[in-house]
Amino acid sequence: MEDEDMKKRSVIVAMLCSMCLAVSTPIPAMADASKVVTLGADLTDEQKNTMMNYFKADASQVQVISVTNQDEHDLLGKYIPSEQIGTRTLSCAYVKPTQSGGIKVRTANLNYVTCNMIATALSTAGVTNCEVVAACPYEVSGTGALTGVMKAYESASGQELDSTKKDLAAKEVVVTGDVAQQVGQDNATNIINQAKMQIIGDNIQNADEIYNIVYNIAEQNGVSLSQDEIDTIVSLLQQIAQQNYDIQEMKKTLANIQQNLEQSKAEAEGQPTPTPIESNVADEGTGEDITTNVDSGALGGNVKETSTEDPGLAEQTGADTNNAGESSDSSDSSTGIPDATEDGTVNTDGSSDGTTEDTPQESTDSSTDNSSSEEIPAATEDGSTENTDTSADGTTENADGSTEGTDENTDASTEDTLNTETLTEEGKAKFEQAQQFCKGEYEGDLAVLQSVVSNVTELPVTLDQDVASKLSKKVLETYIKVLNDAGASYVPADTDKYFSAELNVLDKEMKTVFSIDTEIADDDLLVNVDAEVRQKLYDDTMKFFANLYGETTSEDSSTDTAEAGTDENTEAYSEDGTTEETY
């Protein structure tokens, strides 16, 4: 059963980039309105002709690119397990960059990804004007449509999109899709879209403020999100907020998407629809809109479609974008992606219409926990969150009264206390950098230190090896707690030096580790280390973490200035091993 399920998932997850790597060979830059069609390499000739007919695209008038499964693995390998990407490529897209008119998207036979999900993610990728049709000969998930669209856009426009923004756009589709499994596509897109509008418009980057925004938007829309879902959305939006965008263009795009979502919801509820936004940026001289000039009949009957230009199309064609998908037995719990059969069709309760292959509905004895039942810290006026489950020492209390976390009196091994399995991919990457810093700074490996800290020519300190090893472990254990806590226990204070909640929590913890501003205990690990050395270790440690999070403080700047202008501050401490090396 497990092997069969894996086969079913292969085609659908492959959509993540089937159209993506549309450029197998270099393509010269084209003028505005150049068009690119991407076709899955594993489609039959008949299916490829069907897609060209649906797009109403003439092979002599458009650039046609074949996308292979290897292309998908090359692009998706870092995001999705190989067995989920599968062995076949079926996705198709039709893309035309435009000079104006905003982002217009139409989808067909995609039951998981909607036009609005693709449009808002394209705005994250840095696209401002484009027409897109994403489709397949038969019904599939469509989770990979965005990546292929971006590659086709680059091919047609001759403009390479920023790699970081593209990664964030792909992540946005995955995050939105996963949340949609619980609350529905429109609700998930609505929450992320509204939050993006506010965060980008007001230039908000603080994680706690973003948390507050997401929490309140969900509450205002009557949507219940789990703690994990909120944390994932906040992490995504914080990364997006750190990018440079054309604010006015993005606000226009997000406003149009918001209008579509509101109109779609109103039509579904039988309410009066909002007045459409009058566009004063009509597409100038780029020919017919490819999102409206399609032949739906080419795909057979009962094709589910969505369109940013026709919010009512989803309801008319039976593409339900308002219901959650958590009740489906055919979804992969690890990704939230609906299962597909080996030929790429999707298990449904209805009968086949000739374009989708009927497959028996599978059942499972395993129950799925409703993540929305998790208790979520309430957002406060200052953007912080109430932590109801975390104790003062950072440990988490379980239902049976036991606690998770590192107890200094336990016999847990280093491997257990430094286990990173619970961390996000971003958290793991940061932790690996911290490991390198500790090995270099405390344990005296200059080469390793230089790999993570710039402008270091000699070791700042020399510690006893046993003390150094234990200090590394203590700092790393503390950092893992902070990463797992993700700022949930953070309470804002006037003395905070950093924007990041994690950094402020870590700063407090590091002051305890190095006994800063307090009398050192007789049994402390660093009791025999000079106070100036401990201060230096603390300063270097926090400067490393501040750089890791992309932050600096006024104290760092003033320290650098003082060191640059005072000989006394640049003398080395030969006895205790410290130097005034700054990084």
Secondary structure, DSSP 8 states (H G I E B T S, - for coil): -HHHHHHHHHHHHHTTTTTTT--SS------TT--EEEEETTS-HHHHHHHHHHHT--TTTSEEEEE-HHHHHHHHTTTS-HHHH-S----EEEEEE-SSS-EEEEEEEESSS-HHHHHHHHHHHT--SEEEEEEEEEEE--TTHHHHHHHHHHHHH-----HHHHHHHHHHHHHHHHHHHHH-HHHHHHHHHHHHHHHHHHT---HHHHHHHHHHHHHHTT----HHHHHHHHHHHHHHHTS---HHHHHHHHHHHHHHHHHHHHHHTT---------S----S--S-TTTS--GGGG-SS--EEETT-TTHHHHHT---SS--TT-TTB-TTT--B-B-TTS-B--SS---SSS--------S-----GGGS----B-TTS-B--SSB-TTS-EE-TTS-EES--TTS---HHHHT--TTS-HHHHHHHHHHHHHHHHHTT--HHHHHHHSSS--S-S----HHHHHHHHHHHHHHHHHHHHHTTTT----TT---SSHHHHHHHHHHHHHTTTTS---TT-TTTTS-HHHHHHHHHHHHHHHHHHTT---HHHHHHHHHHHH-SGGG--BTTTTB-----
